[in-house]
């Protein structure tokens, strides 16, 4: 299995060779806990997400990725933001793809399912926001979750 390496404003990072629209989903339950996964490709914590497939809408991709990575079915409730900072590069070592960040981050609520790991998620759990802040995660994921916790009135566009 390849690894995922995130770079931010790093002069030693490889050059981007792709731009892939993707989604991330901040799913919160009735207690305000956030659905989190520990990724298998870099061991960092993140919210569920992934690439949008051809023939798929943004919300369909968000619901599919959440179910695949966590076992939880969700309903989309809003848009947190669009993150496209060209300083953030993601290197997938399995095929030497280097993506420029392009992620649409949505909010959601659970509507069914049960916590289940996958090939992409080593651990899956609901976490209180205070506990999320202590986890090892990529800078961009921490930024996205921080924007969510701020309770912004308008979507973030970077």
Phi and psi restraints in degrees (value plus and minus 20) as a CYANA .aco file:
   2 UNK   PHI     -97.3   -57.3
   2 UNK   PSI     150.6   190.6
   3 UNK   PHI    -130.1   -90.1
   3 UNK   PSI     140.4   180.4
   4 UNK   PHI    -132.8   -92.8
   4 UNK   PSI     107.4   147.4
   5 UNK   PHI    -143.3  -103.3
   5 UNK   PSI     102.6   142.6
   6 UNK   PHI    -117.8   -77.8
   6 UNK   PSI     116.3   156.3
   7 UNK   PHI    -142.5  -102.5
   7 UNK   PSI     124.5   164.5
   8 UNK   PHI    -154.4  -114.4
   8 UNK   PSI      98.8   138.8
   9 UNK   PHI      28.7    68.7
   9 UNK   PSI      25.3    65.3
  10 UNK   PHI    -127.4   -87.4
  10 UNK   PSI      94.5   134.5
  11 UNK   PHI     -84.0   -44.0
  11 UNK   PSI     -38.1     1.9
  12 UNK   PHI    -112.3   -72.3
  12 UNK   PSI     -19.8    20.2
  13 UNK   PHI     -90.7   -50.7
  13 UNK   PSI     128.8   168.8
  14 UNK   PHI     -86.8   -46.8
  14 UNK   PSI     140.9   180.9
  15 UNK   PHI     -97.1   -57.1
  15 UNK   PSI     124.8   164.8
  16 UNK   PHI     -83.8   -43.8
  16 UNK   PSI     120.6   160.6
  17 UNK   PHI    -148.6  -108.6
  17 UNK   PSI     -12.3    27.7
  18 UNK   PHI    -178.7  -138.7
  18 UNK   PSI     140.3   180.3
  19 UNK   PHI    -156.7  -116.7
  19 UNK   PSI      93.2   133.2
  20 UNK   PHI    -142.8  -102.8
  20 UNK   PSI      95.7   135.7
  21 UNK   PHI     -80.0   -40.0
  21 UNK   PSI     111.6   151.6
  22 UNK   PHI    -159.1  -119.1
  22 UNK   PSI     151.1   191.1
  23 UNK   PHI    -148.1  -108.1
  23 UNK   PSI     132.0   172.0
  24 UNK   PHI    -149.2  -109.2
  24 UNK   PSI     131.3   171.3
  25 UNK   PHI    -151.3  -111.3
  25 UNK   PSI     102.4   142.4
  26 UNK   PHI    -117.6   -77.6
  26 UNK   PSI      80.3   120.3
  27 UNK   PHI    -117.2   -77.2
  27 UNK   PSI     107.0   147.0
  28 UNK   PHI    -142.6  -102.6
  28 UNK   PSI     121.8   161.8
  29 UNK   PHI    -112.7   -72.7
  29 UNK   PSI    -196.1  -156.1
  30 UNK   PHI     -84.2   -44.2
  30 UNK   PSI     -35.7     4.3
  31 UNK   PHI    -114.7   -74.7
  31 UNK   PSI     -23.1    16.9
  32 UNK   PHI      66.8   106.8
  32 UNK   PSI     -15.4    24.6
  33 UNK   PHI     -91.6   -51.6
  33 UNK   PSI     129.3   169.3
  34 UNK   PHI    -125.5   -85.5
  34 UNK   PSI     115.1   155.1
  35 UNK   PHI     -95.3   -55.3
  35 UNK   PSI      99.9   139.9
  36 UNK   PHI    -146.0  -106.0
  36 UNK   PSI     129.5   169.5
  37 UNK   PHI    -145.0  -105.0
  37 UNK   PSI     129.0   169.0
  38 UNK   PHI    -120.6   -80.6
  38 UNK   PSI      96.4   136.4
  39 UNK   PHI     -87.4   -47.4
  39 UNK   PSI     126.8   166.8
  40 UNK   PHI    -104.1   -64.1
  40 UNK   PSI     -40.5    -0.5
  41 UNK   PHI    -107.5   -67.5
  41 UNK   PSI     -34.2     5.8
  42 UNK   PHI    -168.2  -128.2
  42 UNK   PSI     -18.3    21.7
  43 UNK   PHI      46.5    86.5
  43 UNK   PSI     -17.2    22.8
  44 UNK   PHI     -99.6   -59.6
  44 UNK   PSI     138.2   178.2
  45 UNK   PHI    -109.0   -69.0
  45 UNK   PSI     128.9   168.9
  46 UNK   PHI    -179.9  -139.9
  46 UNK   PSI     148.5   188.5
  47 UNK   PHI    -107.7   -67.7
  47 UNK   PSI     138.6   178.6
  48 UNK   PHI     -81.3   -41.3
  48 UNK   PSI     134.9   174.9
  49 UNK   PHI     146.9   186.9
  49 UNK   PSI     153.8   193.8
  50 UNK   PHI     151.1   191.1
  50 UNK   PSI    -191.7  -151.7
  51 UNK   PHI     -89.5   -49.5
  51 UNK   PSI     128.1   168.1
  52 UNK   PHI    -105.7   -65.7
  52 UNK   PSI     105.2   145.2
  53 UNK   PHI    -102.3   -62.3
  53 UNK   PSI     133.8   173.8
  54 UNK   PHI     -76.6   -36.6
  54 UNK   PSI     118.6   158.6
  55 UNK   PHI      61.2   101.2
  55 UNK   PSI     -11.2    28.8
  56 UNK   PHI    -140.6  -100.6
  56 UNK   PSI     119.8   159.8
  57 UNK   PHI    -101.5   -61.5
  57 UNK   PSI     148.4   188.4
  58 UNK   PHI     -79.5   -39.5
  58 UNK   PSI     -67.3   -27.3
  59 UNK   PHI     -87.8   -47.8
  59 UNK   PSI     -57.4   -17.4
  60 UNK   PHI     -82.0   -42.0
  60 UNK   PSI     -62.9   -22.9
  61 UNK   PHI     -82.6   -42.6
  61 UNK   PSI     -62.1   -22.1
  62 UNK   PHI     -82.6   -42.6
  62 UNK   PSI     -64.7   -24.7
  63 UNK   PHI     -86.3   -46.3
  63 UNK   PSI     -64.7   -24.7
  64 UNK   PHI     -81.5   -41.5
  64 UNK   PSI     -70.1   -30.1
  65 UNK   PHI     -81.5   -41.5
  65 UNK   PSI     -61.3   -21.3
  66 UNK   PHI     -81.9   -41.9
  66 UNK   PSI     -66.2   -26.2
  67 UNK   PHI     -83.8   -43.8
  67 UNK   PSI     -65.6   -25.6
  68 UNK   PHI     -81.3   -41.3
  68 UNK   PSI     -61.7   -21.7
  69 UNK   PHI    -107.5   -67.5
  69 UNK   PSI     -41.5    -1.5
  70 UNK   PHI    -147.6  -107.6
  70 UNK   PSI     -39.1     0.9
  71 UNK   PHI      63.3   103.3
  71 UNK   PSI     -19.5    20.5
  72 UNK   PHI    -121.2   -81.2
  72 UNK   PSI     107.7   147.7
  73 UNK   PHI    -105.7   -65.7
  73 UNK   PSI     118.5   158.5
  74 UNK   PHI    -153.1  -113.1
  74 UNK   PSI     144.6   184.6
  75 UNK   PHI    -140.5  -100.5
  75 UNK   PSI     108.7   148.7
  76 UNK   PHI     -91.2   -51.2
  76 UNK   PSI     114.5   154.5
  77 UNK   PHI    -137.4   -97.4
  77 UNK   PSI     -35.8     4.2
  78 UNK   PHI     159.6   199.6
  78 UNK   PSI     159.0   199.0
  79 UNK   PHI    -133.2   -93.2
  79 UNK   PSI     101.6   141.6
  80 UNK   PHI    -103.7   -63.7
  80 UNK   PSI     -63.7   -23.7
  81 UNK   PHI     152.0   192.0
  81 UNK   PSI     158.0   198.0
  82 UNK   PHI    -142.1  -102.1
  82 UNK   PSI     102.7   142.7
  83 UNK   PHI    -134.7   -94.7
  83 UNK   PSI      96.2   136.2
  84 UNK   PHI    -160.7  -120.7
  84 UNK   PSI      17.5    57.5
  85 UNK   PHI     -86.2   -46.2
  85 UNK   PSI      94.3   134.3
  86 UNK   PHI     -86.7   -46.7
  86 UNK   PSI     -30.6     9.4
  87 UNK   PHI     -98.3   -58.3
  87 UNK   PSI     -36.1     3.9
  88 UNK   PHI    -116.8   -76.8
  88 UNK   PSI      95.8   135.8
  89 UNK   PHI    -138.3   -98.3
  89 UNK   PSI     124.2   164.2
  90 UNK   PHI    -142.8  -102.8
  90 UNK   PSI      96.1   136.1
  91 UNK   PHI    -121.2   -81.2
  91 UNK   PSI      99.1   139.1
  92 UNK   PHI    -119.3   -79.3
  92 UNK   PSI      89.8   129.8
  93 UNK   PHI     -91.6   -51.6
  93 UNK   PSI     -39.9     0.1
  94 UNK   PHI     -84.4   -44.4
  94 UNK   PSI     -52.2   -12.2
  95 UNK   PHI    -151.5  -111.5
  95 UNK   PSI     -11.4    28.6
  96 UNK   PHI      41.3    81.3
  96 UNK   PSI       6.2    46.2
  97 UNK   PHI     -97.2   -57.2
  97 UNK   PSI     116.4   156.4
  98 UNK   PHI    -144.9  -104.9
  98 UNK   PSI      85.7   125.7
  99 UNK   PHI    -113.7   -73.7
  99 UNK   PSI     120.2   160.2
 100 UNK   PHI     -99.3   -59.3
 100 UNK   PSI     117.4   157.4
 101 UNK   PHI     -74.8   -34.8
 101 UNK   PSI     113.3   153.3
 102 UNK   PHI    -176.7  -136.7
 102 UNK   PSI      72.2   112.2
 103 UNK   PHI    -149.4  -109.4
 103 UNK   PSI     112.1   152.1
 104 UNK   PHI    -117.9   -77.9
 104 UNK   PSI     101.8   141.8
 105 UNK   PHI    -127.1   -87.1
 105 UNK   PSI     101.2   141.2
 106 UNK   PHI    -131.3   -91.3
 106 UNK   PSI     141.5   181.5
 107 UNK   PHI    -129.3   -89.3
 107 UNK   PSI     135.0   175.0
 108 UNK   PHI    -176.6  -136.6
 108 UNK   PSI     148.1   188.1
 109 UNK   PHI    -146.7  -106.7
 109 UNK   PSI     129.5   169.5
 110 UNK   PHI     -94.0   -54.0
 110 UNK   PSI     124.7   164.7
 111 UNK   PHI    -147.6  -107.6
 111 UNK   PSI     -17.7    22.3
 112 UNK   PHI     144.7   184.7
 112 UNK   PSI    -196.4  -156.4
 113 UNK   PHI      71.3   111.3
 113 UNK   PSI    -198.2  -158.2
 114 UNK   PHI    -162.8  -122.8
 114 UNK   PSI     131.1   171.1
 115 UNK   PHI     -77.9   -37.9
 115 UNK   PSI     103.8   143.8
 116 UNK   PHI    -164.9  -124.9
 116 UNK   PSI     113.7   153.7
 117 UNK   PHI     -99.4   -59.4
 117 UNK   PSI     149.5   189.5
 118 UNK   PHI    -164.1  -124.1
 118 UNK   PSI    -193.4  -153.4
 119 UNK   PHI     -82.8   -42.8
 119 UNK   PSI     -43.0    -3.0
 120 UNK   PHI    -120.1   -80.1
 120 UNK   PSI     -33.0     7.0
 121 UNK   PHI    -147.4  -107.4
 121 UNK   PSI      94.8   134.8
 122 UNK   PHI     -94.0   -54.0
 122 UNK   PSI     -58.3   -18.3
 123 UNK   PHI    -158.0  -118.0
 123 UNK   PSI     127.3   167.3
 124 UNK   PHI    -155.9  -115.9
 124 UNK   PSI     111.0   151.0
 125 UNK   PHI    -181.3  -141.3
 125 UNK   PSI     142.7   182.7
 126 UNK   PHI    -112.0   -72.0
 126 UNK   PSI     112.5   152.5
 127 UNK   PHI    -151.2  -111.2
 127 UNK   PSI     120.7   160.7
 128 UNK   PHI     -86.0   -46.0
 128 UNK   PSI     124.6   164.6
 129 UNK   PHI     -71.9   -31.9
 129 UNK   PSI     -58.8   -18.8
 130 UNK   PHI     -83.2   -43.2
 130 UNK   PSI     -54.8   -14.8
 131 UNK   PHI     -94.6   -54.6
 131 UNK   PSI     -54.2   -14.2
 132 UNK   PHI     -79.1   -39.1
 132 UNK   PSI     -58.2   -18.2
 133 UNK   PHI     -83.9   -43.9
 133 UNK   PSI     -37.6     2.4
 134 UNK   PHI    -113.6   -73.6
 134 UNK   PSI     -25.7    14.3
 135 UNK   PHI     -99.1   -59.1
 135 UNK   PSI     134.4   174.4
 136 UNK   PHI     -98.5   -58.5
 136 UNK   PSI      98.1   138.1
 137 UNK   PHI    -172.3  -132.3
 137 UNK   PSI     141.9   181.9
 138 UNK   PHI     -85.3   -45.3
 138 UNK   PSI     131.0   171.0
 139 UNK   PHI     -72.8   -32.8
 139 UNK   PSI     -65.2   -25.2
 140 UNK   PHI     -87.5   -47.5
 140 UNK   PSI     -55.2   -15.2
 141 UNK   PHI     -88.2   -48.2
 141 UNK   PSI     -61.9   -21.9
 142 UNK   PHI     -82.1   -42.1
 142 UNK   PSI     -59.4   -19.4
 143 UNK   PHI     -81.8   -41.8
 143 UNK   PSI     -67.3   -27.3
 144 UNK   PHI     -81.5   -41.5
 144 UNK   PSI     -67.0   -27.0
 145 UNK   PHI     -84.6   -44.6
 145 UNK   PSI     -59.2   -19.2
 146 UNK   PHI     -80.8   -40.8
 146 UNK   PSI     -62.1   -22.1
 147 UNK   PHI     -81.6   -41.6
 147 UNK   PSI     -60.5   -20.5
 148 UNK   PHI     -81.6   -41.6
 148 UNK   PSI     -67.9   -27.9
 149 UNK   PHI     -86.5   -46.5
 149 UNK   PSI     -42.9    -2.9
 150 UNK   PHI     -90.1   -50.1
 150 UNK   PSI     -37.9     2.1
 151 UNK   PHI      47.0    87.0
 151 UNK   PSI      22.4    62.4
 152 UNK   PHI     -78.5   -38.5
 152 UNK   PSI     128.6   168.6
 153 UNK   PHI    -104.2   -64.2
 153 UNK   PSI     -44.7    -4.7
 154 UNK   PHI    -148.1  -108.1
 154 UNK   PSI     133.1   173.1
 155 UNK   PHI     -82.0   -42.0
 155 UNK   PSI     128.8   168.8
 156 UNK   PHI    -104.0   -64.0
 156 UNK   PSI     115.1   155.1
 157 UNK   PHI    -151.7  -111.7
 157 UNK   PSI      94.1   134.1
